[in-house]
């Protein structure tokens, strides 16, 4: 007597379930990279808040300090992207 035929999708699913030789996915960035990226976004946002400041247009905070803070945030983000993850 003929054996019942299984659909191809269940055959592939059972073969995939049996294979245990898969490697875990490795991410490009490490946890520290993401932490630095989040900090850099916060620093840039803080710099823009400093630029908004008060009604005084020519204050030192708006003209000097806030742009330096924004550039420091961008530099930190650039460093966070280029930093290599620690190898164990």
Order of alpha helices (4+ residues) and beta strands (2+ residues): alpha-alpha-alpha
